[in-house]
Amino acid sequence: MGGVHHFPVTIVELTDDDGVTGYGECAPSSRYQENVEGGLDFFSLLDARQLSFDEVASSMDHVERLAPGQFAAKGALNMALLDGAARRTGKPLHDFLGLTFQDKHYVTSFSIGIDRSEVIREKTLAARDYPILKLKVGVSEDKANFTALREAAPGKRVRLDANEGWKTKEQALEMIEWFAKDSQVEFIEQPMPATSAPGDLAWLKQRSPLPLFADESYRSASDLAACVDAFHGVCVKLSKAGGVSRAVDALKLARGAGLKTMLGCMIETSVLISAAAHLAALTDHLDLDGNLLITNDPFRGVTAKNGVLSFAEAAEPFGLRVKAKDVK
């Protein structure tokens, strides 16, 4: 059903002289001109003597100076440093960051990708245990695909992600108005390209019957000014933002500007998904299903039974609360 796809990632492991280990994950996206090879080249520039769990800020100064870009790779190092720092202090990551986490309180959506209508119907039926679905749209078959989803899941809450698929403001508005006829459609991500004219994005926001969330338009906090007039909310991803620290900044600044917030993901293992879960208190919505969409997750961390996030079964009490599956 749907075929097999491979999404290479890189796992970073930092260990100090006391044997404390911190994990990070580099899940680069071609959308941002990043790949695994570029990340590995970046890691080769590191001077391990400049990295310390006791000095995360100065360690990141070294990381940031190495080369421009490479946000996914830098984010993996930021994650590993914070994981190790939190483990050293005997705290889970959210507590180390001064945040809270309510176990079995936060709910993630489950993604249904673009495919043939019959496959979308099958995938929707297979996702029956998840209370919120996210359907990828932005193609000519949008209406048929949504109809197929609805046949399999009548009345279920649905979020839409156009991935920059509608190229004009008029096309985007026409499609949004059609989807908005369904009262269980909650919002839509990135209806138009991030390169669209600011005036076109503002025009669409003023007329849209559904809330609009920036994804590709909001990589980090530096994009806030451009998004305030164009969107109702933002989707933050650790890989595109450059790690946990930058994601926290991006979420807090967006909330301060009156925007709704969501945490999203790429196709990722439980390392990145667990790291993001620790930031759930800063969000209104979650789309943390990257580890649910793979068959070879090498780590255990946060779980999402029936879409509800929980660390109750986590093997580690501190840091990211992740552990390699082959470690007893």
N, C-alpha and C positions, 0 to 999 in steps of 0.2 A: 504494500500500500504506500504509494508515494515515492518509492525508490530509496536508494541509499546515497547519502552525501557524506563527505569528509570535511571536517573543519579543524585544521591543525591549530593547536595552542602550545604555549610554552609555560611550564611550571617553574617558578623560581623558588629556590630553597636557600635561606641564609641561616648559618649556624655560628654562634659566638663561642668564645673560649670556655664557657660554662656548659656548653651543650644545649643551650636554648635555641630552638629552631623557629623561624618564621617563614610562612609560605605566601607566595604571590602567584598571580596568573596573568600572562600576556595573551589576550585574545584579540589580535589586530583585525581591523576591517579594511577591505579594499576601498570602501567608500571614502575613507580618510587617507588613502594612499599609504597604507601600512600593511606589512606582512610579517610572517614569522622570521624570514631570513633577515629582514631589516632589524627586527628586534634582537636577534642573536648577534648581529654585528654591533648593535648598541651595547649589549651586555659585555662584549669583549673589551670595551673601552673602560670598564669599571676598575677602580682601584679599591680593593676590598678594605684597605686600611682606612679609607674615608667613610666607611659605613659602620654605624653603631646603633644598637637598640636603645642605648641611653641618650642618644643625640639624633633623634629622627629629623629635626629641622635642618641641622647642619649636614646630615647625610644627604638629604634631598637637595640641598644647595649644590653639593658635588654632582649629584645625578643630573640636575637641571643644566649645569654648565657644560656637560659632555657634548651635546649636539642638539640642534633644534628639532622640534617635532617629536616623533616616537612616543606619543602619549600613552599607548597601550603598554609599552615596555617600561616607561617611567612609572606608570600606575602599578605595574606588578611589583616593582621595587618598593614603592611607597606602601603597598599592601603588606609585603613581607616584613618591612621594618616595623610597621605598626603592630602586626601580629606578634613579632618577637618582643616588642616593648610591652604590649599588654600581657603577654605570658610571663614576662619577668616580674611584673607587678601583681600577678595573681588576679587579673581581672578579664572578663570577656571584653571584646573590642568596644561594644556600645558603652559599657561602663567606663572604660579607659578614656573614651571620647566625651564623657559627660552626657551621654544620651541614655534613654531607657529602651527596653524591649519587652513588650507584653507577649508572652508565649501563647500560641494558639489564638491570636487576636487579628493578625494581619493576613489578608487574603490576596493571593496572586492570580492574575488571569492566566489562561492557557492559550497559546497561539495556534491558529489554523492557517497554514500558508496558502499561497496561491497555487491552485491545481485545477484539475478537471472537476466539474460539479459533482460527479459521482464519488470521487475521492474525498472531496470536502465533506460530503455527507457521511462517508465512512469514518473520517477522522473526527467529525463532530460526535458521532455515536460512541467512538472509542474514548472520547473526553467527557463522558457523561458524569464522571465524579467531580468535575471542576465546575464551580458555580458561575464563573465568569470566563467568557471566551473572547479572544482577540482575533478578528479576521483581517488578513492582509488583503487590501484592495488597491485600486489604482490601475486597473487593466480594463479592457473592453468587456470582459465577462463578469464584471462586478455584480450586476443585478442577478444574474443566474447563480453565481456563487453564493450570494447572500440568501437567495431563495432556497438553495440546497441546504445551507446551514439551518435555516428556520424550519425546514421540513423535519430535520433530525432533532432540533432543539427548540421547539416552540416556547416562547416566553422567557428564555434564558437571557441574562444580561450579556450584552455584546459591546465590545469596543472595536474601533476600526483603525487601521494603520495604512495610510495611502502611500507611505514611503516616497513622497515627492512625485507621485504618479500622475496627478492631474496638472496639466501644463498651463492652463489659463484660469483666471479667477472666475470666469463665467462657467466653465466646465466644472470647476470645484464646487461652486454654489449649487449648480443643478444637481450634482450627485449627492451633496450633503442634504439638500432638501428632500431628495428621494429617500435616503436612509432615515432621516428624522421622522418620517411617517411611522416608523416603528418606535414605540415608546420605551422599549428596553435597550435602545442604542444609547450609550452613555456619552461618548465623545469620539473625536477622531484625531489621530496623530498626523502631523506633517502633510496636509492635503496638497501643497504645492512645493516646487523646488525651493531649496534654501536660497538659491540665487535669484528668486523672483524679486521684482521691484518692491521696495517697502510699501509703497502706496497701494499696490495690488493686495498685499497681505493684510494691510489695515482695512481695505475695502471689504475683504472677505470676512474678517473678524466682525465688522460692524453689522453684517447681514446674516451671518451663519446662525441657524437655529440650534446648532450643536456646539459645545465648547471645543476649541481647537488647541491642541498641544504641540509645541515645538519639539522636534527631535533633532533632525539634522541641522536645524536653525539654531539649536542651543547646545553647543559642544561644551561650553564652560561658562563660568560667571562673566567672562569678558563679553559674552553675547547678550547680556541681559537688556541693555538699552534698546537693542534692535528688536527684541521680542515683546516688550511691554505693550506696544500698540498693535502688535500683529497676532498675538495669541492670548488665550485665557490661562494657559498653563505650560509647563515645560516638562520634558522627559530627560532625566539625567542618567547617564550610564558610566560606570566606573572606567571602562576601557577607553571611551572617547574623551572623558574629562581629564584623565591622567591620574587616576587613583582615588583612594578613599578621601584624602585631605581635600583635594580639589572638588570632589563630589559633594562633600559637606558644605563647602563654600558656595557651590552652585545652587544647592537646595536652599540654604539659609537666605541667600540674597534674593532668590526668586520669591520665596515666601514673604520676605520683607517688602517686596515690591507689589504684593497683592496677587501674585500668580499662584495657581494651584501647582502641585508638584507630584511627579511620578518617578519612580526608579524603574529603569528598564535594563535590558541586557542584550548581549550577543548570544551566539551558541557557546556556552561556557560550562566548565566543570563546577563542582560544589565549592571550589575555592573562591571564585569570584562571586558566585551566587550567595554564599554564606557571608562574605564581606559586605555585600550590598544589603543583606537582610538586617545587619546590625544598624543600618541607617533608617530603618522603616519608620521610626517615630517622626522623621522629618518629611514624611510624604502623605499625600492624600490617596494615592493609588500605587499599586505594585504590579509589575510585569516581570517577575523573576522566575521564568520557566526554562531558562537555557539548559540547566542540568536535567530537566525532565524530558528534553527532546533528544538526548543522546543515549547510547546503549553501553558506553564504556567509561563511565565516570570513575576515575581512579581514587576519588576521595569520598569520605562521609562527612556530612556537616548538617546544615539545616535541612529539614524535610518539609514536604508540602502535601501531606495527605488531604485529599478533598480540597486542595488549593490553600490550606491554612498553614502558615509558616510556624515551625516549631524546632527548638533545639533540645527537646526532651530526650531524644535518642542520640544526641551528639556524644562522641567518645571522649572529647576534650572539654574541660570546663572553662578554659581561658583562651584569650586571643580570638582568632577567627572561629574557634571551636571546630576545626576540621582536623581530620586524621586520614592518612593514606590507608586504603583498604587492606594493603598487604602488611601493615604494621599491627602486631598483636598487642 
